[in-house]
Amino acid sequence: MRDLAAALPAESWRTLTWRQGSQGPQRGRFAACRVQPAHGHVRDRPELPPVWLLIEWPAEAEAPAKYWFSNLPEEISLRRLVRLAKLRWRVEQNYQQLKEELGLDHYEGRGWPGWHHHVTLVCLAYAFLLLERQRHKKNSASDVA
């Protein structure tokens, strides 16, 4: 994949900001191209459809830092691909909060209905907490005035 990244023309690379972080804007240099996954050919399976290969290569780095595969539609913009790829950190943080603060990992039952009820209630509690946090952020400016 490194050879593919090195072979991409200079105009393929764009510096994009995907979010505003506590230390300032989160930026990186990215390129994306359509590639054909090859593992289907080895096992005599039908060819897999082409997917996106998203590459992050910081300008000062010697080699690409990260790679992502995506089966999103061909029409998707590079900006959207980057935003979705970078959501992983937030998803992991949310999952950790679900486990640590709301007990997602505390279910010890054996049946599907019990597990399903437990997960549903934990997710509802998490949604409530997110909405409350968002509501208080909106009201924080009016509380000060």
Secondary structure, 3 states (H helix, E strand, C coil): CHHHHHHCCHHHCEEEEEEEECCEEEEEEEEEEEECCCHHHHCCCCCCCCEEEEEECCCCCCCCCEEEEECCCCCCCHHHHHHHHCCHHHHHHHHHHHHHCCCHHHCCCCCHHHHHHHHHHHHHHHHHHHHHHHHHHHHHHHHHC
